[in-house]
Amino acid sequence: MTQANGIIKSCYQLGLLSVSEKGVPLSSLLGWRKREGKLFELNHGVYK
């Protein structure tokens, strides 16, 4: 997980991680925050 954090921080403006409820404590310890609100998918130039 710490290696993934480094890659994401150095290569991308935004990193998203999907975890189960059991994985929340670990992701929280590594600085990941739960996203509140809606998420949208960009599919062939159209937001869905």
mmCIF file of the N, C-alpha and C atoms, coordinates in Angstrom:
data_MODEL
# 
_entry.id   MODEL 
# 
loop_
_atom_site.group_PDB 
_atom_site.id 
_atom_site.type_symbol 
_atom_site.label_atom_id 
_atom_site.label_alt_id 
_atom_site.label_comp_id 
_atom_site.label_asym_id 
_atom_site.label_entity_id 
_atom_site.label_seq_id 
_atom_site.pdbx_PDB_ins_code 
_atom_site.Cartn_x 
_atom_site.Cartn_y 
_atom_site.Cartn_z 
_atom_site.occupancy 
_atom_site.B_iso_or_equiv 
_atom_site.pdbx_formal_charge 
_atom_site.auth_seq_id 
_atom_site.auth_comp_id 
_atom_site.auth_asym_id 
_atom_site.auth_atom_id 
_atom_site.pdbx_PDB_model_num 
ATOM 1   N N  . MET A 1 1  ? 0.819   -1.185 0.000   1.00 0.00 ? 1  MET A N  1 
ATOM 2   C CA . MET A 1 1  ? 0.000   0.000  0.000   1.00 0.00 ? 1  MET A CA 1 
ATOM 3   C C  . MET A 1 1  ? 0.866   1.254  0.000   1.00 0.00 ? 1  MET A C  1 
ATOM 4   N N  . THR A 1 2  ? 1.943   1.254  0.764   1.00 0.00 ? 2  THR A N  1 
ATOM 5   C CA . THR A 1 2  ? 2.778   2.453  0.789   1.00 0.00 ? 2  THR A CA 1 
ATOM 6   C C  . THR A 1 2  ? 3.459   2.676  -0.561  1.00 0.00 ? 2  THR A C  1 
ATOM 7   N N  . GLN A 1 3  ? 3.815   1.609  -1.259  1.00 0.00 ? 3  GLN A N  1 
ATOM 8   C CA . GLN A 1 3  ? 4.389   1.760  -2.599  1.00 0.00 ? 3  GLN A CA 1 
ATOM 9   C C  . GLN A 1 3  ? 3.354   2.298  -3.574  1.00 0.00 ? 3  GLN A C  1 
ATOM 10  N N  . ALA A 1 4  ? 2.124   1.824  -3.457  1.00 0.00 ? 4  ALA A N  1 
ATOM 11  C CA . ALA A 1 4  ? 1.048   2.324  -4.327  1.00 0.00 ? 4  ALA A CA 1 
ATOM 12  C C  . ALA A 1 4  ? 0.831   3.816  -4.077  1.00 0.00 ? 4  ALA A C  1 
ATOM 13  N N  . ASN A 1 5  ? 0.873   4.240  -2.815  1.00 0.00 ? 5  ASN A N  1 
ATOM 14  C CA . ASN A 1 5  ? 0.727   5.663  -2.498  1.00 0.00 ? 5  ASN A CA 1 
ATOM 15  C C  . ASN A 1 5  ? 1.781   6.494  -3.211  1.00 0.00 ? 5  ASN A C  1 
ATOM 16  N N  . GLY A 1 6  ? 3.016   6.045  -3.175  1.00 0.00 ? 6  GLY A N  1 
ATOM 17  C CA . GLY A 1 6  ? 4.094   6.776  -3.826  1.00 0.00 ? 6  GLY A CA 1 
ATOM 18  C C  . GLY A 1 6  ? 3.910   6.886  -5.327  1.00 0.00 ? 6  GLY A C  1 
ATOM 19  N N  . ILE A 1 7  ? 3.495   5.816  -5.955  1.00 0.00 ? 7  ILE A N  1 
ATOM 20  C CA . ILE A 1 7  ? 3.258   5.819  -7.402  1.00 0.00 ? 7  ILE A CA 1 
ATOM 21  C C  . ILE A 1 7  ? 2.119   6.764  -7.749  1.00 0.00 ? 7  ILE A C  1 
ATOM 22  N N  . ILE A 1 8  ? 1.035   6.665  -7.012  1.00 0.00 ? 8  ILE A N  1 
ATOM 23  C CA . ILE A 1 8  ? -0.124  7.521  -7.283  1.00 0.00 ? 8  ILE A CA 1 
ATOM 24  C C  . ILE A 1 8  ? 0.234   8.992  -7.099  1.00 0.00 ? 8  ILE A C  1 
ATOM 25  N N  . LYS A 1 9  ? 0.935   9.326  -6.009  1.00 0.00 ? 9  LYS A N  1 
ATOM 26  C CA . LYS A 1 9  ? 1.302   10.720 -5.747  1.00 0.00 ? 9  LYS A CA 1 
ATOM 27  C C  . LYS A 1 9  ? 2.236   11.286 -6.804  1.00 0.00 ? 9  LYS A C  1 
ATOM 28  N N  . SER A 1 10 ? 3.145   10.463 -7.322  1.00 0.00 ? 10 SER A N  1 
ATOM 29  C CA . SER A 1 10 ? 4.118   10.972 -8.286  1.00 0.00 ? 10 SER A CA 1 
ATOM 30  C C  . SER A 1 10 ? 3.605   10.990 -9.722  1.00 0.00 ? 10 SER A C  1 
ATOM 31  N N  . CYS A 1 11 ? 2.562   10.224 -10.019 1.00 0.00 ? 11 CYS A N  1 
ATOM 32  C CA . CYS A 1 11 ? 2.127   10.094 -11.411 1.00 0.00 ? 11 CYS A CA 1 
ATOM 33  C C  . CYS A 1 11 ? 0.734   10.658 -11.707 1.00 0.00 ? 11 CYS A C  1 
ATOM 34  N N  . TYR A 1 12 ? -0.079  10.856 -10.687 1.00 0.00 ? 12 TYR A N  1 
ATOM 35  C CA . TYR A 1 12 ? -1.477  11.216 -10.930 1.00 0.00 ? 12 TYR A CA 1 
ATOM 36  C C  . TYR A 1 12 ? -1.919  12.369 -10.049 1.00 0.00 ? 12 TYR A C  1 
ATOM 37  N N  . GLN A 1 13 ? -2.892  13.133 -10.536 1.00 0.00 ? 13 GLN A N  1 
ATOM 38  C CA . GLN A 1 13 ? -3.467  14.228 -9.755  1.00 0.00 ? 13 GLN A CA 1 
ATOM 39  C C  . GLN A 1 13 ? -4.499  13.714 -8.766  1.00 0.00 ? 13 GLN A C  1 
ATOM 40  N N  . LEU A 1 14 ? -5.111  12.573 -9.060  1.00 0.00 ? 14 LEU A N  1 
ATOM 41  C CA . LEU A 1 14 ? -6.170  12.020 -8.229  1.00 0.00 ? 14 LEU A CA 1 
ATOM 42  C C  . LEU A 1 14 ? -6.004  10.518 -8.144  1.00 0.00 ? 14 LEU A C  1 
ATOM 43  N N  . GLY A 1 15 ? -6.117  9.991  -6.964  1.00 0.00 ? 15 GLY A N  1 
ATOM 44  C CA . GLY A 1 15 ? -6.059  8.542  -6.776  1.00 0.00 ? 15 GLY A CA 1 
ATOM 45  C C  . GLY A 1 15 ? -7.324  8.062  -6.104  1.00 0.00 ? 15 GLY A C  1 
ATOM 46  N N  . LEU A 1 16 ? -7.904  7.008  -6.616  1.00 0.00 ? 16 LEU A N  1 
ATOM 47  C CA . LEU A 1 16 ? -9.113  6.426  -6.032  1.00 0.00 ? 16 LEU A CA 1 
ATOM 48  C C  . LEU A 1 16 ? -8.836  4.983  -5.660  1.00 0.00 ? 16 LEU A C  1 
ATOM 49  N N  . LEU A 1 17 ? -9.353  4.587  -4.524  1.00 0.00 ? 17 LEU A N  1 
ATOM 50  C CA . LEU A 1 17 ? -9.127  3.248  -4.021  1.00 0.00 ? 17 LEU A CA 1 
ATOM 51  C C  . LEU A 1 17 ? -10.441 2.705  -3.506  1.00 0.00 ? 17 LEU A C  1 
ATOM 52  N N  . SER A 1 18 ? -10.774 1.520  -3.902  1.00 0.00 ? 18 SER A N  1 
ATOM 53  C CA . SER A 1 18 ? -11.994 0.875  -3.424  1.00 0.00 ? 18 SER A CA 1 
ATOM 54  C C  . SER A 1 18 ? -11.592 -0.155 -2.374  1.00 0.00 ? 18 SER A C  1 
ATOM 55  N N  . VAL A 1 19 ? -12.171 -0.030 -1.184  1.00 0.00 ? 19 VAL A N  1 
ATOM 56  C CA . VAL A 1 19 ? -11.868 -0.975 -0.113  1.00 0.00 ? 19 VAL A CA 1 
ATOM 57  C C  . VAL A 1 19 ? -13.165 -1.460 0.525   1.00 0.00 ? 19 VAL A C  1 
ATOM 58  N N  . SER A 1 20 ? -13.080 -2.626 1.136   1.00 0.00 ? 20 SER A N  1 
ATOM 59  C CA . SER A 1 20 ? -14.216 -3.143 1.895   1.00 0.00 ? 20 SER A CA 1 
ATOM 60  C C  . SER A 1 20 ? -14.270 -2.419 3.238   1.00 0.00 ? 20 SER A C  1 
ATOM 61  N N  . GLU A 1 21 ? -15.330 -2.625 3.985   1.00 0.00 ? 21 GLU A N  1 
ATOM 62  C CA . GLU A 1 21 ? -15.436 -2.022 5.315   1.00 0.00 ? 21 GLU A CA 1 
ATOM 63  C C  . GLU A 1 21 ? -14.292 -2.478 6.214   1.00 0.00 ? 21 GLU A C  1 
ATOM 64  N N  . LYS A 1 22 ? -13.848 -3.713 6.037   1.00 0.00 ? 22 LYS A N  1 
ATOM 65  C CA . LYS A 1 22 ? -12.724 -4.224 6.840   1.00 0.00 ? 22 LYS A CA 1 
ATOM 66  C C  . LYS A 1 22 ? -11.407 -3.534 6.475   1.00 0.00 ? 22 LYS A C  1 
ATOM 67  N N  . GLY A 1 23 ? -11.312 -3.026 5.256   1.00 0.00 ? 23 GLY A N  1 
ATOM 68  C CA . GLY A 1 23 ? -10.089 -2.375 4.809   1.00 0.00 ? 23 GLY A CA 1 
ATOM 69  C C  . GLY A 1 23 ? -10.010 -0.899 5.152   1.00 0.00 ? 23 GLY A C  1 
ATOM 70  N N  . VAL A 1 24 ? -11.103 -0.329 5.629   1.00 0.00 ? 24 VAL A N  1 
ATOM 71  C CA . VAL A 1 24 ? -11.135 1.105  5.939   1.00 0.00 ? 24 VAL A CA 1 
ATOM 72  C C  . VAL A 1 24 ? -10.081 1.512  6.974   1.00 0.00 ? 24 VAL A C  1 
ATOM 73  N N  . PRO A 1 25 ? -9.915  0.774  8.078   1.00 0.00 ? 25 PRO A N  1 
ATOM 74  C CA . PRO A 1 25 ? -8.892  1.193  9.050   1.00 0.00 ? 25 PRO A CA 1 
ATOM 75  C C  . PRO A 1 25 ? -7.483  1.273  8.444   1.00 0.00 ? 25 PRO A C  1 
ATOM 76  N N  . LEU A 1 26 ? -7.107  0.318  7.616   1.00 0.00 ? 26 LEU A N  1 
ATOM 77  C CA . LEU A 1 26 ? -5.785  0.339  6.996   1.00 0.00 ? 26 LEU A CA 1 
ATOM 78  C C  . LEU A 1 26 ? -5.649  1.522  6.048   1.00 0.00 ? 26 LEU A C  1 
ATOM 79  N N  . SER A 1 27 ? -6.632  1.726  5.194   1.00 0.00 ? 27 SER A N  1 
ATOM 80  C CA . SER A 1 27 ? -6.538  2.838  4.255   1.00 0.00 ? 27 SER A CA 1 
ATOM 81  C C  . SER A 1 27 ? -6.521  4.173  4.994   1.00 0.00 ? 27 SER A C  1 
ATOM 82  N N  . SER A 1 28 ? -7.247  4.278  6.096   1.00 0.00 ? 28 SER A N  1 
ATOM 83  C CA . SER A 1 28 ? -7.234  5.504  6.901   1.00 0.00 ? 28 SER A CA 1 
ATOM 84  C C  . SER A 1 28 ? -5.864  5.760  7.504   1.00 0.00 ? 28 SER A C  1 
ATOM 85  N N  . LEU A 1 29 ? -5.211  4.709  7.989   1.00 0.00 ? 29 LEU A N  1 
ATOM 86  C CA . LEU A 1 29 ? -3.866  4.851  8.549   1.00 0.00 ? 29 LEU A CA 1 
ATOM 87  C C  . LEU A 1 29 ? -2.872  5.373  7.514   1.00 0.00 ? 29 LEU A C  1 
ATOM 88  N N  . LEU A 1 30 ? -3.113  5.057  6.259   1.00 0.00 ? 30 LEU A N  1 
ATOM 89  C CA . LEU A 1 30 ? -2.207  5.477  5.186   1.00 0.00 ? 30 LEU A CA 1 
ATOM 90  C C  . LEU A 1 30 ? -2.588  6.828  4.589   1.00 0.00 ? 30 LEU A C  1 
ATOM 91  N N  . GLY A 1 31 ? -3.592  7.484  5.178   1.00 0.00 ? 31 GLY A N  1 
ATOM 92  C CA . GLY A 1 31 ? -3.942  8.833  4.731   1.00 0.00 ? 31 GLY A CA 1 
ATOM 93  C C  . GLY A 1 31 ? -5.076  8.917  3.730   1.00 0.00 ? 31 GLY A C  1 
ATOM 94  N N  . TRP A 1 32 ? -5.658  7.795  3.365   1.00 0.00 ? 32 TRP A N  1 
ATOM 95  C CA . TRP A 1 32 ? -6.784  7.821  2.445   1.00 0.00 ? 32 TRP A CA 1 
ATOM 96  C C  . TRP A 1 32 ? -8.032  8.283  3.194   1.00 0.00 ? 32 TRP A C  1 
ATOM 97  N N  . ARG A 1 33 ? -8.880  9.035  2.516   1.00 0.00 ? 33 ARG A N  1 
ATOM 98  C CA . ARG A 1 33 ? -10.109 9.536  3.121   1.00 0.00 ? 33 ARG A CA 1 
ATOM 99  C C  . ARG A 1 33 ? -11.317 8.996  2.372   1.00 0.00 ? 33 ARG A C  1 
ATOM 100 N N  . LYS A 1 34 ? -12.394 8.791  3.097   1.00 0.00 ? 34 LYS A N  1 
ATOM 101 C CA . LYS A 1 34 ? -13.629 8.324  2.484   1.00 0.00 ? 34 LYS A CA 1 
ATOM 102 C C  . LYS A 1 34 ? -14.243 9.457  1.670   1.00 0.00 ? 34 LYS A C  1 
ATOM 103 N N  . ARG A 1 35 ? -14.616 9.154  0.455   1.00 0.00 ? 35 ARG A N  1 
ATOM 104 C CA . ARG A 1 35 ? -15.234 10.124 -0.436  1.00 0.00 ? 35 ARG A CA 1 
ATOM 105 C C  . ARG A 1 35 ? -16.704 10.260 -0.086  1.00 0.00 ? 35 ARG A C  1 
ATOM 106 N N  . GLU A 1 36 ? -17.124 11.476 0.175   1.00 0.00 ? 36 GLU A N  1 
ATOM 107 C CA . GLU A 1 36 ? -18.536 11.755 0.432   1.00 0.00 ? 36 GLU A CA 1 
ATOM 108 C C  . GLU A 1 36 ? -19.107 12.408 -0.818  1.00 0.00 ? 36 GLU A C  1 
ATOM 109 N N  . GLY A 1 37 ? -20.260 11.982 -1.221  1.00 0.00 ? 37 GLY A N  1 
ATOM 110 C CA . GLY A 1 37 ? -20.898 12.585 -2.385  1.00 0.00 ? 37 GLY A CA 1 
ATOM 111 C C  . GLY A 1 37 ? -20.936 11.639 -3.570  1.00 0.00 ? 37 GLY A C  1 
ATOM 112 N N  . LYS A 1 38 ? -21.393 12.170 -4.669  1.00 0.00 ? 38 LYS A N  1 
ATOM 113 C CA . LYS A 1 38 ? -21.581 11.361 -5.880  1.00 0.00 ? 38 LYS A CA 1 
ATOM 114 C C  . LYS A 1 38 ? -20.276 11.202 -6.645  1.00 0.00 ? 38 LYS A C  1 
ATOM 115 N N  . LEU A 1 39 ? -20.147 10.069 -7.305  1.00 0.00 ? 39 LEU A N  1 
ATOM 116 C CA . LEU A 1 39 ? -19.058 9.821  -8.235  1.00 0.00 ? 39 LEU A CA 1 
ATOM 117 C C  . LEU A 1 39 ? -19.659 9.645  -9.624  1.00 0.00 ? 39 LEU A C  1 
ATOM 118 N N  . PHE A 1 40 ? -18.941 10.086 -10.628 1.00 0.00 ? 40 PHE A N  1 
ATOM 119 C CA . PHE A 1 40 ? -19.415 9.971  -12.002 1.00 0.00 ? 40 PHE A CA 1 
ATOM 120 C C  . PHE A 1 40 ? -18.374 9.270  -12.848 1.00 0.00 ? 40 PHE A C  1 
ATOM 121 N N  . GLU A 1 41 ? -18.826 8.587  -13.859 1.00 0.00 ? 41 GLU A N  1 
ATOM 122 C CA . GLU A 1 41 ? -17.958 7.878  -14.792 1.00 0.00 ? 41 GLU A CA 1 
ATOM 123 C C  . GLU A 1 41 ? -17.986 8.618  -16.125 1.00 0.00 ? 41 GLU A C  1 
ATOM 124 N N  . LEU A 1 42 ? -16.820 8.894  -16.687 1.00 0.00 ? 42 LEU A N  1 
ATOM 125 C CA . LEU A 1 42 ? -16.734 9.484  -18.014 1.00 0.00 ? 42 LEU A CA 1 
ATOM 126 C C  . LEU A 1 42 ? -16.584 8.340  -18.999 1.00 0.00 ? 42 LEU A C  1 
ATOM 127 N N  . ASN A 1 43 ? -17.595 8.121  -19.829 1.00 0.00 ? 43 ASN A N  1 
ATOM 128 C CA . ASN A 1 43 ? -17.637 7.003  -20.752 1.00 0.00 ? 43 ASN A CA 1 
ATOM 129 C C  . ASN A 1 43 ? -17.909 7.522  -22.150 1.00 0.00 ? 43 ASN A C  1 
ATOM 130 N N  . HIS A 1 44 ? -16.894 7.476  -22.984 1.00 0.00 ? 44 HIS A N  1 
ATOM 131 C CA . HIS A 1 44 ? -16.998 7.965  -24.375 1.00 0.00 ? 44 HIS A CA 1 
ATOM 132 C C  . HIS A 1 44 ? -17.430 9.419  -24.407 1.00 0.00 ? 44 HIS A C  1 
ATOM 133 N N  . GLY A 1 45 ? -16.867 10.243 -23.512 1.00 0.00 ? 45 GLY A N  1 
ATOM 134 C CA . GLY A 1 45 ? -17.134 11.666 -23.496 1.00 0.00 ? 45 GLY A CA 1 
ATOM 135 C C  . GLY A 1 45 ? -18.448 12.062 -22.846 1.00 0.00 ? 45 GLY A C  1 
ATOM 136 N N  . VAL A 1 46 ? -19.161 11.119 -22.257 1.00 0.00 ? 46 VAL A N  1 
ATOM 137 C CA . VAL A 1 46 ? -20.442 11.418 -21.622 1.00 0.00 ? 46 VAL A CA 1 
ATOM 138 C C  . VAL A 1 46 ? -20.371 10.991 -20.149 1.00 0.00 ? 46 VAL A C  1 
ATOM 139 N N  . TYR A 1 47 ? -20.728 11.914 -19.256 1.00 0.00 ? 47 TYR A N  1 
ATOM 140 C CA . TYR A 1 47 ? -20.764 11.565 -17.834 1.00 0.00 ? 47 TYR A CA 1 
ATOM 141 C C  . TYR A 1 47 ? -22.003 10.755 -17.534 1.00 0.00 ? 47 TYR A C  1 
ATOM 142 N N  . LYS A 1 48 ? -21.833 9.646  -16.802 1.00 0.00 ? 48 LYS A N  1 
ATOM 143 C CA . LYS A 1 48 ? -22.960 8.794  -16.437 1.00 0.00 ? 48 LYS A CA 1 
ATOM 144 C C  . LYS A 1 48 ? -23.025 8.684  -14.933 1.00 0.00 ? 48 LYS A C  1 
# 
